[in-house]
Amino acid sequence: MDDVLDQVQRWVADGRRVALATVIGTENSAPRDPGAALAVNDEGEVAGSVSGGCVESAVVIEAMEVLEAGVPRRLSFGIGDADAFAVGLTCGGTIHLFVERVDW
């Protein structure tokens, strides 16, 4: 998380807009623990991970939408969710994320 926040600070200092996705909860088997984070800037650069790669592409798309709209959102991906299976969350658990625009 510290590495992600360091990158967020650099991007903000460079004038980039940034969205931060944070794991806020898990159920059953999950690839990352609560507190894991992924940051995306307005150029599509990514730092960190919320799922070890399984749902990152879907989270990046959601984060870009949060950057545009400025409205935070809560997301959940789990094995019972056809969309989560399609993007690769096959570990059998569920992850819950909070995605917000960084306005420091």
Secondary structure, 3 states (H helix, E strand, C coil): CHHHHHHHHHHHHCCCCEEEEEEEEEECCCCCCCCCEEEEECCCCEEECCCCCCCHHHHHHHHHHHHHHCCCEEEEEECCCHHHHHHCCCCCCEEEEEEEEECC
